[in-house]
Amino acid sequence: LSACSLHSVKHAYDEPLSQCHNQLTQQITHLKKSGFLDVQDHFIQYFEFLAVDRFLAQLYSQAISKKQKQEWIKLAFEKAQFKTFVSLQNHGNDSHKIKQFKSCSKRLYQNLYGKPALLWSQISTQQIQPQNNYSTLSRFFGGYWFAKWVAKPSIKKEKDKALLLWHKATNTSPEAITWGVTKTHKERVKVNDFHRVYKNSSLQLPNVPKNKLEKLFQYHTPQWQVNMSPSSEDLYNDNHINTPGTPKFNNEWLINTNQAQVFTHSNFTFFNDKKLLQLSYLIWFPQARYSQTGIDWYGGKFDGVYWRVTLDADGQVLLYDSIHACGCYHTVMINPSKIKLKTHGESDPPIVAPIPWVDGPLQLTLSANQHWLIGVTAQQSVDKNYTLKSSNHLRSMETPQGFKSLYDNKGFIKGSERDERFFLWPFGVDNAGAMRQWGQHATAFIGKRHFDDAYWLDDFFERIPQ
């Protein structure tokens, strides 16, 4: 069947396009073998000028009309273009070769755009699904079916510990520094008549123009109140590890705390058959520390925290959620006028923040050293500023040694490994605790769930009847 599919695809190309296709697949094969292929998004086999994330893969079966298929192909083409471009740039390809790639992939795209049914006739929904980030082999040899029952009390204990920090935060006022976004000439305003953004999409996506998307990011960007170390005996009493920064390469990756930046990412998700817009913010710290003495099982170099805003079809916030950049400590804050938690399945549910709903924009409180999310309030005054930048910048950053990705060819930040990986491997999460790239965040040890899963909201929440 695979051979027939390849034959049918090649049969649709004339000689110049066939040469283009061969050239493109050879480039991608070389990038993969040399370790420079960016792991974000998933190429479609035989159509390597298209790539999908978990949402786009699920949307594939919903593209019925020619117009819907063309819109889907355009989105997949844009993902593949950027994925291959940053990979070639990091590999040191010159501008001529990159220009050749862009020209060739665009011709393949235009050919398919004119007759999109070819893709749907050759490729099934199952064939384009990104791989999950769980190892079946590790779970088998680690005795997962037994380990998950043993681990349940420990997982509950960790969640209770996190909830306790939320309660403590409401009764204490430790020394803290608050970081807010640097003001621009643009007003931070909401997009009016949000329902209109759906009208420009045949797939019923919230298609927000770039300038309005920037305004949305500006409006919803949080303040970050970071607690300082509570102990004068702390080895890092200069609070270097509690100062946000930006990744910098100097023979190895580090976090430069002289420049604070927060990295943004937009994507879509499903909920109750609606397609919703999500705005994510990623802040970096040089290190996380959980223990002052002995082995620090959970601490290590680099620490990142994601904050995500899910907008309902009316433009109002449906819920907020957060993880560390390792995928751990998934915490949600739900809008009680819109949704509620329902009975969950096998996968362990996220932590529900034990505080009343607060209308945004918000100020987030992070604990000292571990950077756990422990408080959410309305925005207040700030002490220092940060700037916003697209998270795509992390996939190819200019350094004295050329362009480099913050992430390796498996999507991890080299050097961010945690010792917890030595006892959490039976749950199938590769390199548990390490900081990882978008799309690689497994967020559950029991069951399977990813931060970017297309239907995870439907798994845990239901709408409140209006």
SEZA-724281 format. One record per residue (C-alpha): residue in one letter; z negated, x, y negated. Coordinates in nm, 2 decimals. Example, Ala and Ser with C-alpha at 12.3 -4.5 7.8 and 13.67 -1.06 7.14 Angstrom:
REM SEZA-724281
{residuo->a&up->-0.78&east->1.23&north->0.45}
{residuo->s&up->-0.71&east->1.37&north->0.11}
REM end
This chain:
REM SEZA-724281
{residuo->l&up->0.00&east->0.00&north->0.00}
{residuo->s&up->-0.09&east->0.28&north->-0.23}
{residuo->a&up->0.25&east->0.45&north->-0.16}
{residuo->c&up->0.43&east->0.12&north->-0.22}
{residuo->s&up->0.25&east->0.08&north->-0.55}
{residuo->l&up->0.34&east->0.43&north->-0.67}
{residuo->h&up->0.71&east->0.37&north->-0.56}
{residuo->s&up->0.72&east->0.05&north->-0.76}
{residuo->v&up->0.58&east->0.20&north->-1.07}
{residuo->k&up->0.81&east->0.50&north->-1.06}
{residuo->h&up->1.11&east->0.27&north->-1.00}
{residuo->a&up->1.03&east->0.10&north->-1.33}
{residuo->y&up->1.09&east->0.43&north->-1.52}
{residuo->d&up->1.42&east->0.58&north->-1.62}
{residuo->e&up->1.46&east->0.95&north->-1.58}
{residuo->p&up->1.31&east->1.06&north->-1.92}
{residuo->l&up->1.01&east->0.82&north->-1.87}
{residuo->s&up->0.97&east->0.95&north->-1.52}
{residuo->q&up->0.95&east->1.30&north->-1.65}
{residuo->c&up->0.70&east->1.19&north->-1.91}
{residuo->h&up->0.48&east->1.03&north->-1.64}
{residuo->n&up->0.49&east->1.34&north->-1.42}
{residuo->q&up->0.40&east->1.56&north->-1.72}
{residuo->l&up->0.11&east->1.34&north->-1.82}
{residuo->t&up->-0.04&east->1.33&north->-1.46}
{residuo->q&up->0.00&east->1.71&north->-1.43}
{residuo->q&up->-0.19&east->1.76&north->-1.76}
{residuo->i&up->-0.47&east->1.53&north->-1.65}
{residuo->t&up->-0.49&east->1.69&north->-1.30}
{residuo->h&up->-0.51&east->2.03&north->-1.47}
{residuo->l&up->-0.78&east->1.91&north->-1.71}
{residuo->k&up->-0.99&east->1.77&north->-1.42}
{residuo->k&up->-0.96&east->2.09&north->-1.21}
{residuo->s&up->-1.05&east->2.31&north->-1.50}
{residuo->g&up->-1.35&east->2.10&north->-1.59}
{residuo->f&up->-1.24&east->1.99&north->-1.93}
{residuo->l&up->-1.16&east->1.62&north->-1.85}
{residuo->d&up->-1.39&east->1.40&north->-2.06}
{residuo->v&up->-1.57&east->1.15&north->-1.83}
{residuo->q&up->-1.61&east->0.86&north->-2.07}
{residuo->d&up->-1.38&east->0.57&north->-1.96}
{residuo->h&up->-1.19&east->0.55&north->-1.64}
{residuo->f&up->-0.81&east->0.62&north->-1.60}
{residuo->i&up->-0.60&east->0.36&north->-1.41}
{residuo->q&up->-0.42&east->0.53&north->-1.12}
{residuo->y&up->-0.04&east->0.56&north->-1.17}
{residuo->f&up->-0.09&east->0.44&north->-1.53}
{residuo->e&up->-0.29&east->0.74&north->-1.66}
{residuo->f&up->-0.20&east->0.65&north->-2.02}
{residuo->l&up->-0.45&east->0.36&north->-1.98}
{residuo->a&up->-0.82&east->0.38&north->-1.94}
{residuo->v&up->-1.10&east->0.13&north->-1.92}
{residuo->d&up->-1.48&east->0.10&north->-1.96}
{residuo->r&up->-1.69&east->-0.15&north->-1.76}
{residuo->f&up->-1.62&east->-0.44&north->-2.00}
{residuo->l&up->-1.24&east->-0.39&north->-2.02}
{residuo->a&up->-1.22&east->-0.36&north->-1.64}
{residuo->q&up->-1.39&east->-0.71&north->-1.61}
{residuo->l&up->-1.17&east->-0.85&north->-1.88}
{residuo->y&up->-0.85&east->-0.75&north->-1.69}
{residuo->s&up->-0.86&east->-1.06&north->-1.47}
{residuo->q&up->-0.89&east->-1.29&north->-1.78}
{residuo->a&up->-0.56&east->-1.17&north->-1.93}
{residuo->i&up->-0.32&east->-1.44&north->-1.82}
{residuo->s&up->-0.05&east->-1.48&north->-2.08}
{residuo->k&up->0.19&east->-1.21&north->-2.19}
{residuo->k&up->0.02&east->-1.19&north->-2.53}
{residuo->q&up->-0.32&east->-1.15&north->-2.37}
{residuo->k&up->-0.19&east->-0.88&north->-2.14}
{residuo->q&up->-0.03&east->-0.69&north->-2.43}
{residuo->e&up->-0.36&east->-0.70&north->-2.62}
{residuo->w&up->-0.55&east->-0.57&north->-2.31}
{residuo->i&up->-0.29&east->-0.29&north->-2.26}
{residuo->k&up->-0.33&east->-0.19&north->-2.63}
{residuo->l&up->-0.71&east->-0.16&north->-2.59}
{residuo->a&up->-0.67&east->0.04&north->-2.27}
{residuo->f&up->-0.41&east->0.27&north->-2.43}
{residuo->e&up->-0.63&east->0.35&north->-2.72}
{residuo->k&up->-0.92&east->0.45&north->-2.49}
{residuo->a&up->-0.69&east->0.67&north->-2.28}
{residuo->q&up->-0.53&east->0.83&north->-2.59}
{residuo->f&up->-0.87&east->0.95&north->-2.72}
{residuo->k&up->-1.00&east->1.05&north->-2.38}
{residuo->t&up->-0.70&east->1.28&north->-2.32}
{residuo->f&up->-0.68&east->1.40&north->-2.67}
{residuo->v&up->-1.04&east->1.53&north->-2.68}
{residuo->s&up->-1.00&east->1.68&north->-2.34}
{residuo->l&up->-0.69&east->1.87&north->-2.44}
{residuo->q&up->-0.85&east->1.98&north->-2.77}
{residuo->n&up->-1.16&east->2.11&north->-2.59}
{residuo->h&up->-0.94&east->2.30&north->-2.34}
{residuo->g&up->-0.78&east->2.48&north->-2.63}
{residuo->n&up->-0.44&east->2.33&north->-2.62}
{residuo->d&up->-0.23&east->2.40&north->-2.93}
{residuo->s&up->-0.12&east->2.13&north->-3.17}
{residuo->h&up->0.24&east->2.14&north->-3.02}
{residuo->k&up->0.11&east->2.05&north->-2.67}
{residuo->i&up->-0.12&east->1.78&north->-2.80}
{residuo->k&up->0.18&east->1.63&north->-3.00}
{residuo->q&up->0.39&east->1.63&north->-2.68}
{residuo->f&up->0.12&east->1.44&north->-2.50}
{residuo->k&up->0.08&east->1.18&north->-2.77}
{residuo->s&up->0.46&east->1.13&north->-2.79}
{residuo->c&up->0.50&east->1.10&north->-2.41}
{residuo->s&up->0.20&east->0.87&north->-2.36}
{residuo->k&up->0.32&east->0.65&north->-2.64}
{residuo->r&up->0.66&east->0.61&north->-2.49}
{residuo->l&up->0.50&east->0.51&north->-2.15}
{residuo->y&up->0.28&east->0.26&north->-2.33}
{residuo->q&up->0.56&east->0.10&north->-2.53}
{residuo->n&up->0.76&east->0.06&north->-2.21}
{residuo->l&up->0.48&east->-0.12&north->-2.04}
{residuo->y&up->0.39&east->-0.32&north->-2.35}
{residuo->g&up->0.74&east->-0.47&north->-2.33}
{residuo->k&up->0.69&east->-0.58&north->-1.97}
{residuo->p&up->0.32&east->-0.60&north->-1.91}
{residuo->a&up->0.35&east->-0.80&north->-1.59}
{residuo->l&up->0.44&east->-0.48&north->-1.41}
{residuo->l&up->0.07&east->-0.36&north->-1.44}
{residuo->w&up->-0.08&east->-0.69&north->-1.31}
{residuo->s&up->0.17&east->-0.70&north->-1.02}
{residuo->q&up->0.08&east->-0.35&north->-0.90}
{residuo->i&up->-0.29&east->-0.30&north->-0.98}
{residuo->s&up->-0.58&east->-0.53&north->-0.88}
{residuo->t&up->-0.91&east->-0.58&north->-1.06}
{residuo->q&up->-1.09&east->-0.38&north->-0.79}
{residuo->q&up->-0.86&east->-0.08&north->-0.84}
{residuo->i&up->-0.96&east->-0.03&north->-1.20}
{residuo->q&up->-1.34&east->-0.06&north->-1.18}
{residuo->p&up->-1.53&east->0.25&north->-1.30}
{residuo->q&up->-1.75&east->0.41&north->-1.04}
{residuo->n&up->-2.12&east->0.32&north->-1.06}
{residuo->n&up->-2.36&east->0.60&north->-1.13}
{residuo->y&up->-2.55&east->0.56&north->-0.80}
{residuo->s&up->-2.51&east->0.78&north->-0.49}
{residuo->t&up->-2.50&east->0.58&north->-0.17}
{residuo->l&up->-2.55&east->0.90&north->0.02}
{residuo->s&up->-2.87&east->1.00&north->-0.16}
{residuo->r&up->-3.00&east->0.65&north->-0.11}
{residuo->f&up->-2.92&east->0.67&north->0.26}
{residuo->f&up->-3.08&east->1.01&north->0.33}
{residuo->g&up->-3.37&east->0.94&north->0.09}
{residuo->g&up->-3.47&east->0.62&north->0.27}
{residuo->y&up->-3.40&east->0.40&north->-0.04}
{residuo->w&up->-3.49&east->0.07&north->0.14}
{residuo->f&up->-3.84&east->0.21&north->0.21}
{residuo->a&up->-3.87&east->0.42&north->-0.11}
{residuo->k&up->-3.81&east->0.12&north->-0.34}
{residuo->w&up->-4.11&east->-0.07&north->-0.20}
{residuo->v&up->-4.33&east->0.24&north->-0.23}
{residuo->a&up->-4.21&east->0.30&north->-0.59}
{residuo->k&up->-4.26&east->-0.06&north->-0.72}
{residuo->p&up->-4.63&east->0.00&north->-0.81}
{residuo->s&up->-4.54&east->0.32&north->-0.99}
{residuo->i&up->-4.26&east->0.16&north->-1.19}
{residuo->k&up->-4.49&east->-0.13&north->-1.28}
{residuo->k&up->-4.75&east->0.13&north->-1.39}
{residuo->e&up->-4.50&east->0.30&north->-1.62}
{residuo->k&up->-4.40&east->-0.03&north->-1.77}
{residuo->d&up->-4.77&east->-0.12&north->-1.83}
{residuo->k&up->-4.82&east->0.22&north->-1.99}
{residuo->a&up->-4.53&east->0.15&north->-2.23}
{residuo->l&up->-4.66&east->-0.20&north->-2.31}
{residuo->l&up->-5.00&east->-0.05&north->-2.38}
{residuo->l&up->-4.85&east->0.18&north->-2.64}
{residuo->w&up->-4.69&east->-0.12&north->-2.81}
{residuo->h&up->-5.04&east->-0.28&north->-2.84}
{residuo->k&up->-5.20&east->0.04&north->-2.96}
{residuo->a&up->-4.94&east->0.08&north->-3.22}
{residuo->t&up->-5.03&east->-0.25&north->-3.39}
{residuo->n&up->-5.40&east->-0.13&north->-3.43}
{residuo->t&up->-5.34&east->0.23&north->-3.54}
{residuo->s&up->-5.17&east->0.40&north->-3.83}
{residuo->p&up->-5.10&east->0.76&north->-3.73}
{residuo->e&up->-4.92&east->1.01&north->-3.96}
{residuo->a&up->-4.55&east->0.94&north->-3.95}
{residuo->i&up->-4.23&east->1.02&north->-4.13}
{residuo->t&up->-3.97&east->0.74&north->-4.18}
{residuo->w&up->-3.60&east->0.82&north->-4.18}
{residuo->g&up->-3.34&east->0.59&north->-4.34}
{residuo->v&up->-2.97&east->0.59&north->-4.37}
{residuo->t&up->-2.82&east->0.77&north->-4.67}
{residuo->k&up->-2.70&east->0.50&north->-4.91}
{residuo->t&up->-2.33&east->0.48&north->-4.98}
{residuo->h&up->-2.13&east->0.32&north->-5.25}
{residuo->k&up->-2.08&east->0.02&north->-5.02}
{residuo->e&up->-2.32&east->-0.27&north->-5.01}
{residuo->r&up->-2.49&east->-0.33&north->-4.68}
{residuo->v&up->-2.38&east->-0.68&north->-4.63}
{residuo->k&up->-2.32&east->-0.92&north->-4.34}
{residuo->v&up->-1.97&east->-1.02&north->-4.25}
{residuo->n&up->-1.93&east->-1.38&north->-4.37}
{residuo->d&up->-1.78&east->-1.65&north->-4.15}
{residuo->f&up->-1.82&east->-1.43&north->-3.84}
{residuo->h&up->-1.63&east->-1.68&north->-3.62}
{residuo->r&up->-1.31&east->-1.59&north->-3.80}
{residuo->v&up->-1.30&east->-1.25&north->-3.63}
{residuo->y&up->-1.23&east->-1.42&north->-3.30}
{residuo->k&up->-0.92&east->-1.59&north->-3.43}
{residuo->n&up->-0.72&east->-1.27&north->-3.44}
{residuo->s&up->-0.76&east->-1.20&north->-3.07}
{residuo->s&up->-0.57&east->-1.38&north->-2.79}
{residuo->l&up->-0.85&east->-1.26&north->-2.55}
{residuo->q&up->-1.11&east->-1.42&north->-2.78}
{residuo->l&up->-1.27&east->-1.09&north->-2.87}
{residuo->p&up->-1.47&east->-1.04&north->-3.19}
{residuo->n&up->-1.19&east->-0.83&north->-3.35}
{residuo->v&up->-1.37&east->-0.69&north->-3.65}
{residuo->p&up->-1.15&east->-0.49&north->-3.90}
{residuo->k&up->-1.26&east->-0.13&north->-3.93}
{residuo->n&up->-1.39&east->-0.16&north->-4.29}
{residuo->k&up->-1.60&east->-0.47&north->-4.19}
{residuo->l&up->-1.72&east->-0.29&north->-3.88}
{residuo->e&up->-1.85&east->-0.01&north->-4.10}
{residuo->k&up->-2.04&east->-0.26&north->-4.31}
{residuo->l&up->-2.19&east->-0.41&north->-4.00}
{residuo->f&up->-2.31&east->-0.07&north->-3.89}
{residuo->q&up->-2.45&east->-0.01&north->-4.24}
{residuo->y&up->-2.63&east->-0.34&north->-4.25}
{residuo->h&up->-2.79&east->-0.32&north->-3.90}
{residuo->t&up->-2.87&east->0.05&north->-3.91}
{residuo->p&up->-3.24&east->0.09&north->-3.84}
{residuo->q&up->-3.50&east->0.30&north->-4.01}
{residuo->w&up->-3.67&east->0.54&north->-3.76}
{residuo->q&up->-4.05&east->0.59&north->-3.82}
{residuo->v&up->-4.14&east->0.89&north->-3.60}
{residuo->n&up->-4.51&east->0.95&north->-3.53}
{residuo->m&up->-4.63&east->1.30&north->-3.57}
{residuo->s&up->-4.83&east->1.48&north->-3.30}
{residuo->p&up->-5.18&east->1.33&north->-3.28}
{residuo->s&up->-5.36&east->1.65&north->-3.18}
{residuo->s&up->-5.43&east->1.95&north->-3.40}
{residuo->e&up->-5.43&east->2.15&north->-3.07}
{residuo->d&up->-5.07&east->2.07&north->-3.00}
{residuo->l&up->-4.86&east->2.38&north->-2.94}
{residuo->y&up->-4.59&east->2.24&north->-3.17}
{residuo->n&up->-4.81&east->2.13&north->-3.46}
{residuo->d&up->-4.51&east->2.19&north->-3.69}
{residuo->n&up->-4.37&east->1.87&north->-3.53}
{residuo->h&up->-4.03&east->2.03&north->-3.47}
{residuo->i&up->-3.98&east->1.81&north->-3.16}
{residuo->n&up->-4.04&east->1.50&north->-3.36}
{residuo->t&up->-3.78&east->1.58&north->-3.62}
{residuo->p&up->-3.44&east->1.42&north->-3.57}
{residuo->g&up->-3.13&east->1.63&north->-3.60}
{residuo->t&up->-2.77&east->1.68&north->-3.49}
{residuo->p&up->-2.62&east->1.87&north->-3.20}
{residuo->k&up->-2.50&east->2.23&north->-3.28}
{residuo->f&up->-2.35&east->2.49&north->-3.06}
{residuo->n&up->-2.48&east->2.85&north->-3.09}
{residuo->n&up->-2.39&east->3.01&north->-2.75}
{residuo->e&up->-2.56&east->2.70&north->-2.61}
{residuo->w&up->-2.62&east->2.35&north->-2.73}
{residuo->l&up->-2.93&east->2.28&north->-2.95}
{residuo->i&up->-3.05&east->2.02&north->-3.20}
{residuo->n&up->-3.03&east->2.14&north->-3.56}
{residuo->t&up->-3.32&east->1.96&north->-3.74}
{residuo->n&up->-3.19&east->2.08&north->-4.08}
{residuo->q&up->-2.93&east->1.80&north->-4.06}
{residuo->a&up->-3.03&east->1.45&north->-3.95}
{residuo->q&up->-2.75&east->1.23&north->-3.82}
{residuo->v&up->-2.74&east->0.91&north->-3.61}
{residuo->f&up->-2.43&east->0.84&north->-3.40}
{residuo->t&up->-2.27&east->0.50&north->-3.37}
{residuo->h&up->-2.07&east->0.33&north->-3.10}
{residuo->s&up->-1.93&east->-0.02&north->-3.07}
{residuo->n&up->-1.84&east->-0.21&north->-2.76}
{residuo->f&up->-1.82&east->-0.56&north->-2.61}
{residuo->t&up->-2.02&east->-0.75&north->-2.35}
{residuo->f&up->-2.01&east->-1.10&north->-2.18}
{residuo->f&up->-2.27&east->-1.37&north->-2.21}
{residuo->n&up->-2.22&east->-1.73&north->-2.11}
{residuo->d&up->-1.84&east->-1.67&north->-2.10}
{residuo->k&up->-1.84&east->-1.55&north->-2.46}
{residuo->k&up->-1.74&east->-1.20&north->-2.56}
{residuo->l&up->-1.99&east->-1.04&north->-2.79}
{residuo->l&up->-1.99&east->-0.74&north->-3.02}
{residuo->q&up->-2.25&east->-0.47&north->-2.97}
{residuo->l&up->-2.35&east->-0.20&north->-3.22}
{residuo->s&up->-2.53&east->0.11&north->-3.08}
{residuo->y&up->-2.71&east->0.39&north->-3.26}
{residuo->l&up->-2.81&east->0.72&north->-3.10}
{residuo->i&up->-3.07&east->0.96&north->-3.25}
{residuo->w&up->-3.14&east->1.31&north->-3.12}
{residuo->f&up->-3.45&east->1.52&north->-3.10}
{residuo->p&up->-3.48&east->1.88&north->-2.99}
{residuo->q&up->-3.72&east->1.81&north->-2.70}
{residuo->a&up->-3.95&east->1.56&north->-2.53}
{residuo->r&up->-4.29&east->1.66&north->-2.41}
{residuo->y&up->-4.52&east->1.46&north->-2.18}
{residuo->s&up->-4.77&east->1.72&north->-2.07}
{residuo->q&up->-4.95&east->2.00&north->-2.25}
{residuo->t&up->-5.04&east->2.19&north->-1.94}
{residuo->g&up->-4.88&east->2.25&north->-1.60}
{residuo->i&up->-4.55&east->2.11&north->-1.49}
{residuo->d&up->-4.40&east->1.87&north->-1.74}
{residuo->w&up->-4.22&east->1.65&north->-1.49}
{residuo->y&up->-4.06&east->1.42&north->-1.75}
{residuo->g&up->-4.03&east->1.65&north->-2.05}
{residuo->g&up->-3.76&east->1.90&north->-2.14}
{residuo->k&up->-3.50&east->2.02&north->-2.38}
{residuo->f&up->-3.31&east->1.75&north->-2.58}
{residuo->d&up->-3.42&east->1.39&north->-2.62}
{residuo->g&up->-3.21&east->1.10&north->-2.74}
{residuo->v&up->-3.29&east->0.73&north->-2.81}
{residuo->y&up->-3.03&east->0.45&north->-2.82}
{residuo->w&up->-3.09&east->0.13&north->-3.03}
{residuo->r&up->-2.84&east->-0.15&north->-2.97}
{residuo->v&up->-2.77&east->-0.47&north->-3.16}
{residuo->t&up->-2.59&east->-0.75&north->-2.97}
{residuo->l&up->-2.44&east->-1.00&north->-3.21}
{residuo->d&up->-2.39&east->-1.36&north->-3.10}
{residuo->a&up->-2.06&east->-1.54&north->-3.16}
{residuo->d&up->-2.20&east->-1.67&north->-3.50}
{residuo->g&up->-2.28&east->-1.32&north->-3.62}
{residuo->q&up->-2.65&east->-1.36&north->-3.58}
{residuo->v&up->-2.85&east->-1.11&north->-3.36}
{residuo->l&up->-2.89&east->-1.23&north->-3.00}
{residuo->l&up->-3.11&east->-0.95&north->-2.89}
{residuo->y&up->-3.19&east->-0.58&north->-2.95}
{residuo->d&up->-3.23&east->-0.33&north->-2.67}
{residuo->s&up->-3.31&east->0.04&north->-2.63}
{residuo->i&up->-3.30&east->0.32&north->-2.38}
{residuo->h&up->-3.35&east->0.69&north->-2.39}
{residuo->a&up->-3.03&east->0.89&north->-2.35}
{residuo->c&up->-3.12&east->0.95&north->-1.98}
{residuo->g&up->-3.10&east->0.58&north->-1.92}
{residuo->c&up->-3.48&east->0.54&north->-1.88}
{residuo->y&up->-3.73&east->0.30&north->-2.05}
{residuo->h&up->-3.49&east->0.01&north->-2.10}
{residuo->t&up->-3.66&east->-0.22&north->-2.35}
{residuo->v&up->-3.54&east->-0.55&north->-2.50}
{residuo->m&up->-3.64&east->-0.76&north->-2.79}
{residuo->i&up->-3.49&east->-1.11&north->-2.76}
{residuo->n&up->-3.43&east->-1.38&north->-3.03}
{residuo->p&up->-3.65&east->-1.66&north->-2.91}
{residuo->s&up->-3.44&east->-1.92&north->-3.09}
{residuo->k&up->-3.13&east->-1.83&north->-2.89}
{residuo->i&up->-3.22&east->-1.70&north->-2.54}
{residuo->k&up->-3.51&east->-1.65&north->-2.29}
{residuo->l&up->-3.58&east->-1.44&north->-1.99}
{residuo->k&up->-3.50&east->-1.59&north->-1.65}
{residuo->t&up->-3.60&east->-1.51&north->-1.30}
{residuo->h&up->-3.45&east->-1.17&north->-1.21}
{residuo->g&up->-3.28&east->-1.06&north->-0.90}
{residuo->e&up->-3.31&east->-0.73&north->-0.70}
{residuo->s&up->-3.27&east->-0.50&north->-1.00}
{residuo->d&up->-3.59&east->-0.43&north->-1.18}
{residuo->p&up->-3.58&east->-0.60&north->-1.53}
{residuo->p&up->-3.61&east->-0.42&north->-1.86}
{residuo->i&up->-3.94&east->-0.41&north->-2.05}
{residuo->v&up->-3.97&east->-0.70&north->-2.29}
{residuo->a&up->-4.12&east->-0.59&north->-2.62}
{residuo->p&up->-4.46&east->-0.78&north->-2.66}
{residuo->i&up->-4.42&east->-0.86&north->-3.03}
{residuo->p&up->-4.29&east->-1.16&north->-3.23}
{residuo->w&up->-3.93&east->-1.17&north->-3.33}
{residuo->v&up->-3.85&east->-0.99&north->-3.66}
{residuo->d&up->-3.54&east->-1.06&north->-3.86}
{residuo->g&up->-3.34&east->-0.74&north->-3.93}
{residuo->p&up->-3.26&east->-0.50&north->-4.07}
{residuo->l&up->-3.55&east->-0.33&north->-3.88}
{residuo->q&up->-3.78&east->-0.03&north->-3.89}
{residuo->l&up->-3.84&east->0.12&north->-3.54}
{residuo->t&up->-4.15&east->0.32&north->-3.45}
{residuo->l&up->-4.12&east->0.60&north->-3.20}
{residuo->s&up->-4.42&east->0.77&north->-3.04}
{residuo->a&up->-4.49&east->1.14&north->-3.10}
{residuo->n&up->-4.35&east->1.38&north->-2.85}
{residuo->q&up->-4.21&east->1.13&north->-2.59}
{residuo->h&up->-4.02&east->0.92&north->-2.85}
{residuo->w&up->-4.10&east->0.59&north->-2.68}
{residuo->l&up->-4.01&east->0.28&north->-2.88}
{residuo->i&up->-4.35&east->0.13&north->-2.96}
{residuo->g&up->-4.30&east->-0.08&north->-3.27}
{residuo->v&up->-4.05&east->-0.29&north->-3.46}
{residuo->t&up->-4.11&east->-0.42&north->-3.82}
{residuo->a&up->-3.91&east->-0.52&north->-4.12}
{residuo->q&up->-3.77&east->-0.22&north->-4.32}
{residuo->q&up->-3.99&east->-0.05&north->-4.57}
{residuo->s&up->-3.98&east->0.26&north->-4.78}
{residuo->v&up->-3.83&east->0.59&north->-4.63}
{residuo->d&up->-3.94&east->0.95&north->-4.66}
{residuo->k&up->-3.61&east->1.12&north->-4.56}
{residuo->n&up->-3.25&east->1.03&north->-4.51}
{residuo->y&up->-2.99&east->1.06&north->-4.24}
{residuo->t&up->-2.62&east->0.99&north->-4.22}
{residuo->l&up->-2.41&east->0.79&north->-3.98}
{residuo->k&up->-2.13&east->0.93&north->-3.77}
{residuo->s&up->-1.92&east->0.80&north->-3.48}
{residuo->s&up->-2.05&east->0.91&north->-3.13}
{residuo->n&up->-1.69&east->1.00&north->-3.05}
{residuo->h&up->-1.76&east->1.31&north->-3.26}
{residuo->l&up->-1.99&east->1.43&north->-2.98}
{residuo->r&up->-1.70&east->1.44&north->-2.74}
{residuo->s&up->-1.52&east->1.72&north->-2.93}
{residuo->m&up->-1.72&east->1.91&north->-3.19}
{residuo->e&up->-1.58&east->2.21&north->-3.38}
{residuo->t&up->-1.78&east->2.53&north->-3.31}
{residuo->p&up->-1.73&east->2.90&north->-3.38}
{residuo->q&up->-1.60&east->2.92&north->-3.02}
{residuo->g&up->-1.35&east->2.64&north->-3.06}
{residuo->f&up->-1.38&east->2.26&north->-2.99}
{residuo->k&up->-1.65&east->2.17&north->-2.74}
{residuo->s&up->-1.79&east->1.85&north->-2.59}
{residuo->l&up->-2.17&east->1.81&north->-2.60}
{residuo->y&up->-2.13&east->1.68&north->-2.24}
{residuo->d&up->-2.02&east->1.87&north->-1.93}
{residuo->n&up->-1.76&east->1.74&north->-1.68}
{residuo->k&up->-2.01&east->1.51&north->-1.52}
{residuo->g&up->-2.13&east->1.36&north->-1.84}
{residuo->f&up->-2.46&east->1.55&north->-1.87}
{residuo->i&up->-2.59&east->1.77&north->-2.15}
{residuo->k&up->-2.63&east->2.11&north->-1.98}
{residuo->g&up->-2.99&east->2.23&north->-2.02}
{residuo->s&up->-3.14&east->1.88&north->-2.05}
{residuo->e&up->-3.24&east->1.86&north->-1.68}
{residuo->r&up->-3.59&east->1.72&north->-1.60}
{residuo->d&up->-3.81&east->1.81&north->-1.30}
{residuo->e&up->-3.84&east->1.44&north->-1.22}
{residuo->r&up->-3.50&east->1.47&north->-1.05}
{residuo->f&up->-3.67&east->1.64&north->-0.75}
{residuo->f&up->-3.86&east->1.33&north->-0.65}
{residuo->l&up->-3.64&east->1.05&north->-0.79}
{residuo->w&up->-3.32&east->1.14&north->-0.60}
{residuo->p&up->-3.38&east->0.88&north->-0.32}
{residuo->f&up->-3.30&east->0.61&north->-0.57}
{residuo->g&up->-2.94&east->0.75&north->-0.60}
{residuo->v&up->-2.95&east->0.84&north->-0.97}
{residuo->d&up->-2.78&east->1.18&north->-1.00}
{residuo->n&up->-2.98&east->1.42&north->-1.22}
{residuo->a&up->-3.24&east->1.17&north->-1.31}
{residuo->g&up->-3.39&east->1.23&north->-1.65}
{residuo->a&up->-3.10&east->1.44&north->-1.79}
{residuo->m&up->-2.94&east->1.33&north->-2.12}
{residuo->r&up->-2.60&east->1.18&north->-2.05}
{residuo->q&up->-2.28&east->1.05&north->-2.21}
{residuo->w&up->-2.19&east->0.69&north->-2.28}
{residuo->g&up->-2.10&east->0.50&north->-1.97}
{residuo->q&up->-2.31&east->0.72&north->-1.74}
{residuo->h&up->-2.65&east->0.55&north->-1.81}
{residuo->a&up->-2.80&east->0.40&north->-1.49}
{residuo->t&up->-3.09&east->0.20&north->-1.62}
{residuo->a&up->-3.26&east->0.08&north->-1.29}
{residuo->f&up->-3.41&east->0.27&north->-0.99}
{residuo->i&up->-3.44&east->-0.05&north->-0.79}
{residuo->g&up->-3.10&east->-0.22&north->-0.76}
{residuo->k&up->-2.81&east->-0.11&north->-0.97}
{residuo->r&up->-2.76&east->-0.16&north->-1.34}
{residuo->h&up->-2.59&east->0.03&north->-1.63}
{residuo->f&up->-2.65&east->0.02&north->-2.00}
{residuo->d&up->-2.29&east->-0.08&north->-2.05}
{residuo->d&up->-2.26&east->-0.33&north->-1.76}
{residuo->a&up->-2.04&east->-0.62&north->-1.87}
{residuo->y&up->-2.25&east->-0.90&north->-1.73}
{residuo->w&up->-2.61&east->-0.77&north->-1.74}
{residuo->l&up->-2.71&east->-1.02&north->-2.00}
{residuo->d&up->-2.62&east->-1.31&north->-1.77}
{residuo->d&up->-2.83&east->-1.15&north->-1.49}
{residuo->f&up->-3.15&east->-1.16&north->-1.70}
{residuo->f&up->-3.12&east->-1.42&north->-1.98}
{residuo->e&up->-3.02&east->-1.78&north->-2.04}
{residuo->r&up->-2.95&east->-1.97&north->-2.35}
{residuo->i&up->-3.19&east->-2.20&north->-2.51}
{residuo->p&up->-3.03&east->-2.55&north->-2.56}
{residuo->q&up->-2.96&east->-2.61&north->-2.92}
REM end
